[in-house]
Amino acid sequence: MRKYFITGLLILLPLAITLWVLNLIISTMDQSLLLLPARWQPEVLFGFRIPGLGTILTLLIIFLIGLATRNFIGNKVVEIWESILRRIPIFNAIYSSVKQVSDTLFSSSGNAFRKALLVQYPRHGSWTIAFQTGTPGGDVRNHLTGDYVSVYVPTTPNPTSGFFLMMPAADVIELDMSVDEALKYIVSMGVVTPGHFEKSRILDPKKNAAGPLP
Protein backbone atom coordinates (compact mmCIF):
# COMPACT_ATOMS: atom_id res chain seq x y z
CA MET A 1 0.00 0.00 0.00
CA ARG A 2 2.86 2.38 0.75
CA LYS A 3 4.38 1.75 -2.69
CA TYR A 4 1.05 2.45 -4.42
CA PHE A 5 0.50 5.57 -2.33
CA ILE A 6 3.94 6.98 -3.23
CA THR A 7 3.33 6.17 -6.92
CA GLY A 8 0.03 8.04 -6.84
CA LEU A 9 1.63 10.92 -4.99
CA LEU A 10 4.40 11.23 -7.60
CA ILE A 11 1.74 11.42 -10.32
CA LEU A 12 -0.58 13.90 -8.59
CA LEU A 13 1.97 16.17 -6.88
CA PRO A 14 3.41 17.78 -10.07
CA LEU A 15 -0.14 18.21 -11.41
CA ALA A 16 -1.35 19.79 -8.17
CA ILE A 17 1.60 22.19 -7.99
CA THR A 18 1.16 23.16 -11.66
CA LEU A 19 -2.55 23.86 -11.17
CA TRP A 20 -1.82 25.82 -7.98
CA VAL A 21 0.75 28.03 -9.75
CA LEU A 22 -1.57 28.61 -12.72
CA ASN A 23 -4.46 29.44 -10.39
CA LEU A 24 -2.24 31.91 -8.50
CA ILE A 25 -1.15 33.63 -11.73
CA ILE A 26 -4.65 33.78 -13.19
CA SER A 27 -6.18 35.00 -9.92
CA THR A 28 -3.56 37.74 -9.66
CA MET A 29 -4.07 38.88 -13.24
CA ASP A 30 -7.85 38.79 -12.79
CA GLN A 31 -7.45 41.68 -10.38
CA SER A 32 -7.09 43.93 -13.44
CA LEU A 33 -10.90 43.76 -13.74
CA LEU A 34 -11.04 46.13 -10.78
CA LEU A 35 -9.85 48.85 -13.16
CA LEU A 36 -13.17 48.67 -15.00
CA PRO A 37 -16.15 50.79 -13.87
CA ALA A 38 -18.60 48.97 -11.62
CA ARG A 39 -21.29 48.79 -14.31
CA TRP A 40 -18.82 47.09 -16.70
CA GLN A 41 -17.81 44.36 -14.28
CA PRO A 42 -18.52 40.83 -15.66
CA GLU A 43 -20.61 39.96 -12.61
CA VAL A 44 -22.90 42.89 -13.39
CA LEU A 45 -23.05 42.34 -17.16
CA PHE A 46 -23.39 38.55 -17.18
CA GLY A 47 -24.57 37.83 -13.66
CA PHE A 48 -21.67 35.49 -12.89
CA ARG A 49 -17.87 35.53 -12.62
CA ILE A 50 -15.79 34.42 -15.61
CA PRO A 51 -12.40 33.03 -14.46
CA GLY A 52 -9.50 34.10 -16.66
CA LEU A 53 -11.24 37.14 -18.14
CA GLY A 54 -8.92 39.45 -16.22
CA THR A 55 -5.94 37.51 -17.55
CA ILE A 56 -7.09 38.13 -21.11
CA LEU A 57 -7.63 41.81 -20.30
CA THR A 58 -4.15 42.09 -18.76
CA LEU A 59 -2.44 40.48 -21.75
CA LEU A 60 -4.46 42.70 -24.10
CA ILE A 61 -3.41 45.84 -22.21
CA ILE A 62 0.27 44.79 -22.30
CA PHE A 63 0.02 44.07 -26.03
CA LEU A 64 -1.68 47.39 -26.81
CA ILE A 65 0.89 49.34 -24.76
CA GLY A 66 3.71 47.60 -26.61
CA LEU A 67 2.01 48.26 -29.94
CA ALA A 68 1.41 51.93 -29.13
CA THR A 69 5.02 52.57 -28.07
CA ARG A 70 6.54 51.11 -31.25
CA ASN A 71 5.92 54.29 -33.25
CA PHE A 72 7.41 57.78 -33.04
CA ILE A 73 4.54 59.35 -31.09
CA GLY A 74 4.45 56.48 -28.63
CA ASN A 75 8.18 56.74 -28.00
CA LYS A 76 7.86 60.46 -27.30
CA VAL A 77 5.03 59.83 -24.83
CA VAL A 78 7.15 57.23 -23.03
CA GLU A 79 10.12 59.59 -22.90
CA ILE A 80 7.97 62.36 -21.39
CA TRP A 81 6.44 59.92 -18.92
CA GLU A 82 9.84 58.60 -17.82
CA SER A 83 11.26 62.12 -17.49
CA ILE A 84 8.41 62.91 -15.07
CA LEU A 85 9.04 59.73 -13.07
CA ARG A 86 12.76 60.52 -12.80
CA ARG A 87 11.94 63.77 -10.99
CA ILE A 88 10.15 61.95 -8.16
CA PRO A 89 12.51 61.33 -5.20
CA ILE A 90 12.98 57.71 -4.03
CA PHE A 91 10.61 56.50 -6.77
CA ASN A 92 13.23 57.53 -9.31
CA ALA A 93 15.94 55.29 -7.82
CA ILE A 94 13.68 52.23 -7.70
CA TYR A 95 12.17 52.76 -11.15
CA SER A 96 15.52 53.42 -12.86
CA SER A 97 17.14 50.35 -11.32
CA VAL A 98 14.25 48.05 -12.22
CA LYS A 99 14.10 49.46 -15.76
CA GLN A 100 17.82 48.92 -16.34
CA VAL A 101 17.60 45.32 -15.15
CA SER A 102 14.47 44.53 -17.18
CA ASP A 103 15.91 46.15 -20.33
CA THR A 104 19.06 44.07 -19.94
CA LEU A 105 17.27 40.79 -19.28
CA PHE A 106 14.61 41.08 -22.00
CA SER A 107 16.65 42.82 -24.67
CA SER A 108 16.88 40.67 -27.79
CA SER A 109 20.40 41.93 -28.44
CA GLY A 110 21.76 41.28 -24.94
CA ASN A 111 23.56 38.20 -23.61
CA ALA A 112 22.04 38.18 -20.13
CA PHE A 113 20.85 34.72 -19.06
CA ARG A 114 21.35 33.30 -22.56
CA LYS A 115 24.27 31.03 -21.66
CA ALA A 116 24.47 28.27 -19.05
CA LEU A 117 27.92 28.00 -17.51
CA LEU A 118 29.86 25.58 -15.35
CA VAL A 119 31.95 27.35 -12.69
CA GLN A 120 33.94 26.41 -9.63
CA TYR A 121 32.07 27.72 -6.59
CA PRO A 122 32.30 28.17 -3.62
CA ARG A 123 35.78 26.63 -3.68
CA HIS A 124 38.24 25.04 -6.08
CA GLY A 125 37.09 21.57 -7.12
CA SER A 126 33.44 22.24 -6.29
CA TRP A 127 31.35 22.88 -9.42
CA THR A 128 27.96 24.47 -9.94
CA ILE A 129 25.81 25.85 -12.74
CA ALA A 130 25.68 29.60 -13.36
CA PHE A 131 24.37 31.99 -16.01
CA GLN A 132 26.31 34.61 -17.90
CA THR A 133 24.90 38.10 -17.33
CA GLY A 134 27.46 40.13 -19.27
CA THR A 135 30.92 41.54 -18.70
CA PRO A 136 32.23 43.79 -15.90
CA GLY A 137 31.90 47.50 -16.59
CA GLY A 138 32.52 50.89 -15.06
CA ASP A 139 35.46 51.40 -12.73
CA VAL A 140 35.35 47.70 -11.83
CA ARG A 141 36.74 46.88 -15.26
CA ASN A 142 39.78 49.09 -14.61
CA HIS A 143 40.82 46.94 -11.66
CA LEU A 144 40.57 43.58 -13.44
CA THR A 145 43.41 42.18 -15.52
CA GLY A 146 42.48 39.97 -18.46
CA ASP A 147 39.12 38.81 -19.80
CA TYR A 148 36.37 38.54 -17.20
CA VAL A 149 32.69 37.62 -17.39
CA SER A 150 29.86 38.46 -15.04
CA VAL A 151 27.94 35.41 -13.84
CA TYR A 152 24.92 34.75 -11.65
CA VAL A 153 25.07 31.66 -9.44
CA PRO A 154 21.51 30.71 -8.42
CA THR A 155 20.60 28.84 -5.27
CA THR A 156 18.62 25.61 -5.30
CA PRO A 157 15.73 24.87 -5.33
CA ASN A 158 14.89 28.59 -5.52
CA PRO A 159 16.86 30.12 -8.42
CA THR A 160 15.46 33.62 -7.82
CA SER A 161 18.12 34.16 -5.16
CA GLY A 162 21.83 33.69 -5.67
CA PHE A 163 25.22 35.35 -5.96
CA PHE A 164 26.79 37.73 -8.46
CA LEU A 165 30.40 36.94 -9.36
CA MET A 166 33.02 38.24 -11.80
CA MET A 167 35.24 35.42 -12.96
CA PRO A 168 38.07 35.02 -15.49
CA ALA A 169 36.74 33.80 -18.82
CA ALA A 170 39.33 31.00 -18.77
CA ASP A 171 37.78 29.63 -15.56
CA VAL A 172 34.28 29.45 -17.04
CA ILE A 173 32.96 26.56 -19.12
CA GLU A 174 30.03 27.22 -21.46
CA LEU A 175 27.64 24.27 -21.43
CA ASP A 176 25.83 22.81 -24.40
CA MET A 177 22.61 23.25 -22.44
CA SER A 178 19.71 25.65 -22.82
CA VAL A 179 18.78 28.02 -20.00
CA ASP A 180 15.52 26.12 -19.46
CA GLU A 181 17.37 22.82 -19.10
CA ALA A 182 19.83 24.39 -16.68
CA LEU A 183 17.00 25.83 -14.57
CA LYS A 184 15.29 22.42 -14.41
CA TYR A 185 18.59 20.90 -13.35
CA ILE A 186 18.99 23.49 -10.59
CA VAL A 187 15.39 23.45 -9.33
CA SER A 188 15.37 19.63 -9.20
CA MET A 189 18.62 19.68 -7.20
CA GLY A 190 20.30 17.58 -9.86
CA VAL A 191 17.55 14.96 -10.13
CA VAL A 192 16.40 16.01 -13.62
CA THR A 193 19.55 15.61 -15.73
CA PRO A 194 19.65 17.04 -19.28
CA GLY A 195 20.47 14.36 -21.81
CA HIS A 196 23.15 16.21 -23.72
CA PHE A 197 24.86 18.33 -21.06
CA GLU A 198 28.08 16.33 -21.32
CA LYS A 199 29.16 18.35 -24.35
CA SER A 200 30.77 21.58 -23.24
CA ARG A 201 33.11 24.21 -24.54
CA ILE A 202 35.28 26.80 -22.81
CA LEU A 203 34.57 30.45 -23.50
CA ASP A 204 38.26 31.01 -24.23
CA PRO A 205 39.01 28.71 -27.21
CA LYS A 206 42.76 28.94 -26.50
CA LYS A 207 42.32 27.02 -23.27
CA ASN A 208 41.72 23.27 -23.06
CA ALA A 209 40.49 23.13 -19.50
CA ALA A 210 39.07 25.45 -16.91
CA GLY A 211 41.73 26.93 -14.69
CA PRO A 212 41.63 27.13 -10.90
CA LEU A 213 39.83 29.81 -9.03
CA PRO A 214 41.93 32.88 -8.18
C-alpha positions, 0 to 999 in steps of 0.5 A: 500500500505504501508503494502504491501511495507513493506512486500516486503521490508522484503522479498527482503532486506535479499536477497539483503544484502546476494547477496551484501556480496557474491558479495563482497567476490567473487569480492575480491577473484577474485583479485587473478587472477592478480597473473597469467601472462597476457597471462594466464588471462581468458579474454585473453584465453577465450575472456570474464571474468568468475566471480568466477574463482578467488575464485576457484583459491584462495580456491585451493591455500589455500588447496594446501598450507595446504596440502603441510605443513602437511608433514615433509618437508612442516613443515620445510619450514614453520619454515624457512619462519617464522624465516625469518619473525621474523627478520623483525622489525615491521613486526615481531610484527604484524605477531606474534600477528596475528598468535597467535590469528589465531592459538588460534581461529582456533585450533581444540583443543582450547576452544576459541569461542566454548562456548556461555555464559551469563554474567552480564555486564556492571553492576550487574543485566544487562545481555548480551551474551559473548563467552569464549576465554580461561583462564587468563594466565601469570602474570595476573593469579598470581593476581587473586584468584579463578577460572577465565575465559576469555570472549569476550563481543561483541557489537551489531549489529557488533560483530567484536568489543567488550570488553575483560573481566576476570570474576570469573567462578562462575559468568558465565553461560554457555548457551545451545546455539551454537556459531552461534545461539548466533551470530544471537541473537546478530546481530539481537539485540535480535529479532532472539531468539534461540528456546532452549536457556532457558536451561543453566548450570553454569560452576562451578557445585557446584554453583546453580546461578550466583553470583554478579559481583565483 
